[in-house]
Amino acid sequence: MNFFHVKNANDLKSLVQSFQQDGAVSKSIFSDVQKILLAVKNRGDAACVEFTEKFDGVKLSPEMQEIDKDTWQKTASSINSDLQEALQFAAKNIQFFHEKQKQSSWEINRDGVILGQRIVPIERVGVYIPGGRAKYPSTVLMTAIPAKIAGVDEIIMVSPPDRETGTIDPVLLYAANLAGVDRVFKCGGAQAVAALAYGTDCIPHVDKIVGPGNAYVAEAKRQVFGTVGIDLIAGPSEVAILVDEQTKTEWIVQDLFAQMEHDPLTRCLIVSLCADKADEIIQLAQNKLHSAPRSAILQQAWVGSTTVTVVENKEVAIEILNGFAAEHLEIMTANPREILPEIKHAGAIFLGQFSPVPMGDYVAGPNHTLPTNSTARFASALGVYDFVRHQDIIEYDEESWQREARFVDRLAQAEELPNHALSAMARNRER
């Protein structure tokens, strides 16, 4: 754990510089992913099932990769009714929020020139759902529901099969059914990204891939970008929490632990307007680390990637938070809305004492697929707008063309593009 007491401009500069990530991918990961992508591109399903056996310990034939509808429905229905109710509640709220993001096509008339913009859904989307440390039915809802609202024709879900059962966890299948996923495949890792990007005999190629994954999945998405679209390159999770003397220490520490349990590399930042509160947080966290659930992961995150900072005023706190550009930002001060207008960079902002990040992770409604590694400086949460394209429409009639073509002629000549000028003026010569 790193501790900073920011007292001057140099302290502030040093702290903000410590947040910067170089974004470099290890040569071994880059090379391994490159080989997997090439193998799937060249050998299709045969390569996919080989990698699934190698990495996930599950032997499949190519045809066994897809879960048929009957098996899907039967397996999904096996989860308990309480969990079904919770997923239904979450899905309803996610639907409610994302419906507000829908955009409409439009046209306007500018002196006889008809101009417009069409909102056109992406045809086929691939949703990657991680396996490994935890199962994430919430991510199924957060990725597939906005795609469905956008009008995507077909949603393909891929996820690594469970080593023990050889299939996908029932709770993921229930969420997939609830969210409107069309087809599900037992395939994960970089090979699943490759299959979605290039297509195989069994797994159809898609137009865009969304959803988080480990370093290999993130690198695979990076390498196939251009062949397909992607949402973002997800890194380890992160949280920043702004506190003052009134914030409950127990709640702060538990909110930290909630984020840390995702990954040993989770980046955590506490910015405290009170030195005594910072001391309390450090003491309590260290006391609880060894007895908390998932203790080993929490300890690694606490030691390796957690920073506690004391500042003298709100202005410095805001500069630090904007420099960190957190995936999740909790403002747990007495008057959080006083701070909100000054926040420029954050993926999602949680206001007040009763808005911990897990409320947004699961049931509030906004998306939990968020920019990491300080990319909130230029990126946003996943939304309906990620599943549509904007096509501009231009229509001149003869009168409006006659009026404006001479300006095209002048501009094209200035840029030394004579055929542009000739194209604009050709209609005049043919009359």
C-alpha positions as CSV (number, residue, x, y, z in Angstrom):
1,M,0.0,0.0,0.0
2,N,1.3,3.4,-0.9
3,F,0.6,6.5,1.2
4,F,0.8,10.1,0.0
5,H,0.2,13.3,1.9
6,V,-0.2,15.9,-0.8
7,K,1.0,19.2,0.6
8,N,2.3,21.1,-2.5
9,A,2.3,21.1,-6.3
10,N,5.3,18.7,-6.5
11,D,3.5,16.2,-4.3
12,L,0.5,16.4,-6.6
13,K,2.5,16.0,-9.7
14,S,4.3,12.9,-8.3
15,L,1.0,11.3,-7.3
16,V,-0.7,11.9,-10.6
17,Q,2.3,10.6,-12.5
18,S,2.2,7.4,-10.5
19,F,-1.2,6.7,-12.0
20,Q,0.0,6.5,-15.5
21,Q,0.0,3.1,-17.2
22,D,2.2,2.4,-20.2
23,G,-0.4,0.0,-21.6
24,A,2.4,-2.3,-23.0
25,V,1.5,-6.0,-23.5
26,S,4.1,-8.6,-22.6
27,K,5.9,-10.1,-25.6
28,S,4.9,-13.6,-24.6
29,I,1.2,-12.7,-24.4
30,F,1.3,-10.9,-27.7
31,S,3.1,-13.8,-29.4
32,D,0.9,-16.5,-27.8
33,V,-2.3,-14.7,-28.8
34,Q,-1.0,-14.1,-32.3
35,K,-0.4,-17.9,-32.7
36,I,-3.9,-18.7,-31.4
37,L,-5.6,-16.3,-33.8
38,L,-3.6,-17.6,-36.8
39,A,-4.4,-21.2,-35.9
40,V,-8.2,-20.5,-35.6
41,K,-8.1,-18.4,-38.8
42,N,-6.5,-21.3,-40.7
43,R,-8.0,-24.4,-39.0
44,G,-11.3,-23.2,-37.6
45,D,-13.1,-25.4,-35.2
46,A,-10.3,-28.0,-35.0
47,A,-8.1,-25.4,-33.5
48,C,-10.8,-24.1,-31.2
49,V,-11.5,-27.5,-29.6
50,E,-7.8,-28.2,-29.3
51,F,-7.3,-25.0,-27.3
52,T,-10.4,-25.7,-25.2
53,E,-8.9,-29.0,-24.2
54,K,-5.5,-27.5,-23.6
55,F,-6.6,-24.5,-21.6
56,D,-9.9,-25.5,-20.0
57,G,-9.5,-29.2,-19.7
58,V,-12.6,-30.0,-21.6
59,K,-12.6,-32.3,-24.7
60,L,-15.2,-31.4,-27.3
61,S,-16.0,-32.2,-30.9
62,P,-16.6,-29.2,-33.1
63,E,-20.4,-29.9,-33.1
64,M,-20.5,-30.0,-29.3
65,Q,-19.4,-26.4,-28.9
66,E,-22.9,-25.0,-29.4
67,I,-25.4,-25.6,-26.6
68,D,-28.7,-26.7,-28.3
69,K,-31.9,-24.8,-27.3
70,D,-33.4,-27.7,-25.4
71,T,-30.3,-28.4,-23.3
72,W,-29.9,-24.6,-22.7
73,Q,-33.5,-24.2,-21.5
74,K,-33.4,-27.3,-19.3
75,T,-30.0,-26.3,-17.7
76,A,-31.0,-22.7,-17.2
77,S,-34.2,-23.7,-15.4
78,S,-32.2,-25.6,-12.7
79,I,-31.1,-22.4,-10.8
80,N,-33.0,-21.6,-7.7
81,S,-36.0,-19.3,-7.7
82,D,-34.4,-16.6,-5.5
83,L,-31.5,-16.2,-8.0
84,Q,-34.0,-16.1,-10.9
85,E,-35.9,-13.3,-9.1
86,A,-32.7,-11.3,-8.6
87,L,-31.7,-11.7,-12.2
88,Q,-35.2,-10.7,-13.4
89,F,-35.1,-7.6,-11.2
90,A,-31.6,-6.6,-12.5
91,A,-32.7,-7.2,-16.1
92,K,-35.8,-5.0,-15.7
93,N,-33.7,-2.1,-14.3
94,I,-31.0,-2.5,-17.0
95,Q,-33.7,-2.5,-19.6
96,F,-35.3,0.6,-18.1
97,F,-32.1,2.6,-18.1
98,H,-30.8,1.6,-21.5
99,E,-34.2,2.3,-23.2
100,K,-33.4,6.0,-22.5
101,Q,-30.3,5.7,-24.7
102,K,-32.2,4.8,-27.9
103,Q,-31.6,7.2,-30.8
104,S,-33.9,8.0,-33.7
105,S,-33.1,8.7,-37.4
106,W,-33.8,12.2,-38.5
107,E,-33.9,14.5,-41.6
108,I,-33.8,18.2,-42.0
109,N,-34.2,20.6,-45.0
110,R,-31.4,23.2,-45.5
111,D,-32.6,25.5,-48.3
112,G,-33.7,22.6,-50.5
113,V,-30.9,20.2,-49.5
114,I,-32.2,17.2,-47.6
115,L,-29.8,16.1,-44.9
116,G,-30.3,13.3,-42.4
117,Q,-28.8,10.6,-40.2
118,R,-30.0,7.0,-40.1
119,I,-29.5,4.9,-36.9
120,V,-28.8,1.4,-38.1
121,P,-28.2,-1.5,-35.8
122,I,-25.2,-3.7,-36.1
123,E,-26.3,-7.0,-37.6
124,R,-24.4,-9.6,-35.5
125,V,-22.7,-9.1,-32.1
126,G,-20.5,-11.5,-30.1
127,V,-20.6,-11.3,-26.3
128,Y,-17.6,-12.7,-24.4
129,I,-18.4,-13.8,-20.9
130,P,-15.5,-14.8,-18.7
131,G,-15.0,-18.0,-16.7
132,G,-12.3,-18.6,-14.2
133,R,-12.3,-16.8,-10.8
134,A,-16.0,-16.1,-10.9
135,K,-19.2,-16.4,-13.0
136,Y,-20.7,-13.2,-14.2
137,P,-24.4,-13.5,-15.2
138,S,-24.6,-9.7,-14.6
139,T,-22.2,-9.2,-17.5
140,V,-24.5,-11.3,-19.7
141,L,-27.3,-8.9,-18.9
142,M,-25.1,-5.7,-19.2
143,T,-23.8,-6.7,-22.7
144,A,-26.8,-8.4,-24.3
145,I,-29.7,-6.2,-23.2
146,P,-28.3,-3.0,-24.7
147,A,-27.6,-4.9,-28.0
148,K,-31.2,-6.2,-28.0
149,I,-32.6,-2.7,-27.4
150,A,-30.4,-1.4,-30.2
151,G,-32.1,-3.9,-32.6
152,V,-29.1,-6.2,-33.2
153,D,-30.3,-9.1,-35.4
154,E,-28.3,-11.9,-33.7
155,I,-26.4,-12.0,-30.4
156,I,-23.8,-14.8,-30.1
157,M,-22.4,-15.6,-26.6
158,V,-19.2,-17.4,-26.0
159,S,-17.8,-18.6,-22.6
160,P,-15.3,-21.2,-21.5
161,P,-16.8,-24.5,-20.4
162,D,-16.5,-25.4,-16.7
163,R,-13.7,-27.9,-16.1
164,E,-15.8,-30.0,-13.9
165,T,-19.1,-30.1,-15.8
166,G,-17.9,-29.6,-19.3
167,T,-20.5,-27.1,-20.0
168,I,-21.5,-23.5,-19.2
169,D,-22.8,-22.6,-15.8
170,P,-26.6,-22.7,-15.5
171,V,-26.8,-19.2,-14.1
172,L,-25.0,-17.8,-17.3
173,L,-27.5,-19.7,-19.5
174,Y,-30.4,-18.4,-17.5
175,A,-29.1,-14.8,-17.9
176,A,-28.5,-15.4,-21.6
177,N,-32.1,-16.5,-22.1
178,L,-33.4,-13.5,-20.1
179,A,-31.2,-11.0,-22.1
180,G,-32.2,-12.3,-25.5
181,V,-29.0,-14.1,-26.6
182,D,-29.7,-16.1,-29.7
183,R,-26.9,-18.7,-29.6
184,V,-24.4,-19.9,-27.0
185,F,-21.0,-21.6,-27.6
186,K,-18.7,-23.4,-25.2
187,C,-15.5,-21.6,-26.2
188,G,-13.4,-19.1,-24.3
189,G,-10.0,-17.4,-24.3
190,A,-8.3,-15.9,-27.3
191,Q,-9.6,-18.8,-29.5
192,A,-13.2,-17.6,-28.9
193,V,-12.3,-14.1,-29.9
194,A,-10.7,-15.5,-33.1
195,A,-13.7,-17.6,-33.9
196,L,-16.0,-14.6,-33.5
197,A,-13.7,-12.5,-35.7
198,Y,-13.0,-14.9,-38.5
199,G,-15.9,-17.4,-38.2
200,T,-15.6,-21.1,-38.3
201,D,-18.0,-23.8,-39.6
202,C,-19.7,-23.9,-36.3
203,I,-19.2,-20.4,-34.8
204,P,-20.4,-17.6,-37.0
205,H,-18.3,-14.5,-37.5
206,V,-19.7,-11.3,-36.0
207,D,-19.4,-7.6,-36.7
208,K,-18.5,-6.5,-33.2
209,I,-17.2,-8.2,-30.0
210,V,-18.0,-6.9,-26.5
211,G,-17.4,-8.1,-23.0
212,P,-14.4,-8.3,-20.6
213,G,-11.8,-11.0,-20.2
214,N,-8.3,-11.8,-19.0
215,A,-5.1,-10.4,-20.5
216,Y,-5.2,-12.9,-23.4
217,V,-8.8,-12.1,-24.3
218,A,-8.0,-8.3,-24.1
219,E,-5.0,-8.8,-26.4
220,A,-7.0,-10.9,-28.8
221,K,-9.6,-8.2,-29.1
222,R,-6.8,-5.7,-29.7
223,Q,-5.3,-7.8,-32.5
224,V,-8.6,-8.5,-34.3
225,F,-9.8,-4.9,-34.1
226,G,-10.3,-3.7,-37.7
227,T,-11.5,-7.2,-38.8
228,V,-14.3,-6.6,-36.3
229,G,-15.3,-3.8,-34.0
230,I,-14.7,-4.0,-30.3
231,D,-16.1,-2.2,-27.2
232,L,-12.8,-1.5,-25.3
233,I,-9.6,-3.1,-24.1
234,A,-10.5,-4.0,-20.5
235,G,-7.8,-4.0,-17.9
236,P,-8.0,-4.9,-14.2
237,S,-10.8,-3.2,-12.3
238,E,-10.3,0.0,-10.4
239,V,-12.0,2.2,-7.8
240,A,-11.4,5.7,-6.4
241,I,-13.2,6.8,-3.2
242,L,-13.4,10.4,-2.0
243,V,-14.0,10.6,1.8
244,D,-14.2,13.1,4.6
245,E,-14.3,13.0,8.4
246,Q,-18.0,12.0,8.4
247,T,-17.6,8.9,6.1
248,K,-18.1,5.6,7.8
249,T,-14.7,3.8,7.9
250,E,-16.2,0.3,7.8
251,W,-18.1,1.1,4.7
252,I,-15.0,2.5,2.9
253,V,-13.0,-0.6,3.7
254,Q,-15.7,-2.9,2.6
255,D,-16.2,-1.0,-0.6
256,L,-12.4,-1.3,-1.2
257,F,-12.6,-5.1,-0.6
258,A,-15.5,-5.4,-3.0
259,Q,-13.4,-4.1,-5.8
260,M,-10.2,-5.8,-4.8
261,E,-11.7,-9.3,-4.9
262,H,-12.0,-9.0,-8.7
263,D,-8.3,-9.3,-9.3
264,P,-5.0,-9.0,-7.4
265,L,-4.1,-6.2,-9.9
266,T,-7.2,-4.1,-9.0
267,R,-6.2,-0.4,-8.7
268,C,-7.6,1.3,-5.6
269,L,-7.3,4.9,-4.6
270,I,-8.6,6.5,-1.4
271,V,-8.5,10.3,-1.4
272,S,-9.2,11.6,2.2
273,L,-10.0,15.2,3.2
274,C,-9.1,14.2,6.7
275,A,-5.7,12.8,7.9
276,D,-7.3,10.9,10.9
277,K,-9.8,9.3,8.6
278,A,-7.0,8.0,6.3
279,D,-5.2,6.5,9.3
280,E,-8.5,4.8,10.4
281,I,-9.0,3.3,7.0
282,I,-5.4,1.9,6.8
283,Q,-5.7,0.4,10.3
284,L,-9.1,-1.2,9.8
285,A,-8.2,-2.6,6.3
286,Q,-5.0,-4.2,7.7
287,N,-6.9,-5.7,10.6
288,K,-9.6,-7.2,8.4
289,L,-7.5,-8.3,5.4
290,H,-6.6,-11.7,6.7
291,S,-10.1,-12.7,7.9
292,A,-12.1,-11.3,4.9
293,P,-13.5,-13.6,2.2
294,R,-11.1,-14.1,-0.8
295,S,-8.3,-12.9,1.5
296,A,-5.4,-13.9,-0.7
297,I,-6.6,-11.7,-3.6
298,L,-7.4,-8.8,-1.3
299,Q,-3.9,-8.9,0.3
300,Q,-2.2,-8.8,-3.1
301,A,-4.3,-5.9,-4.3
302,W,-3.7,-4.0,-1.0
303,V,0.0,-4.5,-1.1
304,G,0.6,-4.1,-4.8
305,S,-1.9,-1.5,-6.2
306,T,-3.6,0.5,-3.4
307,T,-2.9,4.1,-2.7
308,V,-4.2,6.1,0.3
309,T,-3.9,9.9,-0.1
310,V,-4.5,12.8,2.3
311,V,-5.2,16.2,0.8
312,E,-5.6,19.7,2.2
313,N,-8.7,20.7,0.3
314,K,-11.4,19.7,-2.3
315,E,-9.6,21.4,-5.2
316,V,-6.6,19.2,-4.8
317,A,-8.8,16.1,-4.3
318,I,-10.6,16.8,-7.6
319,E,-7.4,17.2,-9.5
320,I,-6.2,13.9,-8.2
321,L,-9.4,12.1,-9.1
322,N,-9.4,13.6,-12.6
323,G,-5.8,12.5,-13.0
324,F,-6.7,8.9,-11.9
325,A,-9.8,8.8,-14.2
326,A,-11.2,5.8,-12.4
327,E,-13.5,3.1,-13.8
328,H,-15.6,3.6,-10.6
329,L,-15.6,6.7,-8.5
330,E,-17.4,6.9,-5.2
331,I,-17.9,10.3,-3.7
332,M,-18.8,9.6,-0.1
333,T,-18.5,13.1,1.3
334,A,-21.2,15.1,3.1
335,N,-22.2,16.9,0.0
336,P,-21.3,14.8,-3.0
337,R,-23.3,16.8,-5.6
338,E,-21.1,19.8,-4.7
339,I,-18.2,17.8,-6.1
340,L,-19.9,16.2,-9.1
341,P,-19.7,19.2,-11.6
342,E,-15.9,19.3,-11.2
343,I,-15.4,15.6,-12.1
344,K,-14.2,15.4,-15.7
345,H,-12.9,11.8,-15.9
346,A,-14.7,8.8,-14.5
347,G,-16.4,5.7,-16.0
348,A,-19.3,5.7,-13.5
349,I,-19.9,8.0,-10.5
350,F,-21.5,6.8,-7.3
351,L,-22.9,9.5,-5.0
352,G,-23.4,9.4,-1.3
353,Q,-23.0,6.9,1.5
354,F,-25.6,4.5,0.2
355,S,-24.4,4.0,-3.4
356,P,-21.6,1.4,-3.2
357,V,-20.2,0.2,-6.5
358,P,-22.0,-3.2,-6.3
359,M,-25.3,-1.5,-6.5
360,G,-24.3,-0.4,-10.0
361,D,-22.6,-3.7,-10.8
362,Y,-25.9,-5.5,-10.4
363,V,-29.2,-3.7,-10.1
364,A,-29.2,0.1,-10.5
365,G,-29.5,-0.1,-14.3
366,P,-26.5,1.8,-15.8
367,N,-23.9,-0.4,-17.5
368,H,-21.0,-2.0,-15.5
369,T,-18.9,-2.5,-18.6
370,L,-16.7,0.5,-18.1
371,P,-13.3,2.0,-19.3
372,T,-10.3,1.1,-17.2
373,N,-6.6,2.1,-17.1
374,S,-7.5,5.8,-17.0
375,T,-9.2,5.5,-20.4
376,A,-12.3,7.2,-18.9
377,R,-10.5,10.4,-20.2
378,F,-11.9,9.5,-23.6
379,A,-14.1,6.4,-23.3
380,S,-17.5,5.7,-21.8
381,A,-19.6,2.9,-20.4
382,L,-21.0,0.4,-22.8
383,G,-24.4,1.4,-24.1
384,V,-27.1,1.1,-26.8
385,Y,-25.1,3.5,-28.9
386,D,-22.3,0.9,-29.1
387,F,-24.5,-1.4,-31.1
388,V,-25.7,1.0,-33.8
389,R,-24.1,2.9,-36.7
390,H,-24.9,6.4,-37.9
391,Q,-25.3,6.8,-41.7
392,D,-25.4,10.4,-43.0
393,I,-27.9,11.1,-45.8
394,I,-27.4,13.9,-48.4
395,E,-29.9,14.7,-51.2
396,Y,-29.7,17.7,-53.6
397,D,-32.3,18.6,-56.1
398,E,-31.4,20.4,-59.3
399,E,-31.9,23.9,-57.9
400,S,-29.9,23.4,-54.7
401,W,-27.1,21.7,-56.7
402,Q,-27.0,24.6,-59.1
403,R,-26.7,27.0,-56.3
404,E,-23.9,25.3,-54.4
405,A,-21.8,23.4,-57.0
406,R,-19.6,26.5,-57.7
407,F,-18.4,26.5,-54.1
408,V,-17.3,22.8,-54.5
409,D,-15.5,23.8,-57.7
410,R,-13.5,26.5,-55.9
411,L,-12.6,24.3,-52.9
412,A,-11.6,21.3,-55.0
413,Q,-9.4,23.5,-57.2
414,A,-7.7,24.9,-54.1
415,E,-7.0,21.4,-52.9
416,E,-5.7,20.4,-56.3
417,L,-8.4,17.7,-56.8
418,P,-9.6,18.6,-60.3
419,N,-11.8,15.5,-60.7
420,H,-13.7,16.5,-57.6
421,A,-14.4,19.8,-59.3
422,L,-15.3,18.2,-62.6
423,S,-17.7,15.8,-60.8
424,A,-19.5,18.6,-59.1
425,M,-19.8,20.7,-62.3
426,A,-20.4,17.8,-64.8
427,R,-24.2,18.1,-64.5
428,N,-24.0,21.7,-65.7
429,R,-22.2,20.7,-68.9
430,E,-24.8,17.9,-69.7
431,R,-27.8,20.2,-69.5
